Amino acid sequence: MPVGFVNVVESKKLLDHADVPWIRLNGRRGGSPFAVAALHGIMENELS
């Protein structure tokens, strides 16, 4: 979930063509707090 670097929006859109599972925030938002929140959500769901 990169944030605000040059061409970040275009880079995130390239994930549409990736052959691996991914989580993406559209737009310029992102950063480590969002990545950690997503990971915690996945882990909590898997442990339930």
C-alpha positions as CSV (number, residue, x, y, z in Angstrom):
1,M,0.0,0.0,0.0
2,P,2.5,2.6,-1.2
3,V,1.6,6.2,-0.6
4,G,2.1,9.4,-2.7
5,F,5.1,8.6,-4.8
6,V,5.3,9.6,-8.5
7,N,2.8,7.6,-10.6
8,V,1.4,5.8,-7.5
9,V,-2.2,5.7,-8.9
10,E,-1.0,4.2,-12.2
11,S,1.2,1.7,-10.4
12,K,-1.7,0.6,-8.2
13,K,-3.8,0.1,-11.4
14,L,-1.2,-2.3,-12.7
15,L,-2.2,-4.8,-10.0
16,D,-5.3,-5.5,-12.1
17,H,-3.0,-7.6,-14.3
18,A,-1.1,-9.4,-11.5
19,D,-1.4,-13.2,-11.2
20,V,-1.0,-13.1,-7.4
21,P,-3.5,-12.1,-4.7
22,W,-3.3,-8.5,-3.7
23,I,-5.0,-5.8,-1.6
24,R,-5.1,-2.3,-3.0
25,L,-6.3,1.1,-1.8
26,N,-7.3,3.1,-4.8
27,G,-6.0,6.7,-5.1
28,R,-3.0,8.3,-3.4
29,R,-3.8,7.0,0.1
30,G,-1.6,4.3,1.7
31,G,1.2,3.8,4.0
32,S,2.3,1.4,6.8
33,P,-0.7,2.0,9.1
34,F,-3.1,0.9,6.3
35,A,-1.0,-2.2,5.5
36,V,-0.8,-3.2,9.2
37,A,-4.6,-2.7,9.6
38,A,-5.2,-5.0,6.6
39,L,-2.8,-7.6,7.8
40,H,-4.4,-7.6,11.3
41,G,-7.8,-8.0,9.7
42,I,-6.7,-10.9,7.6
43,M,-5.0,-12.6,10.6
44,E,-8.0,-12.0,12.9
45,N,-10.4,-13.5,10.3
46,E,-8.2,-16.6,9.8
47,L,-7.9,-17.2,13.5
48,S,-11.7,-17.0,14.1
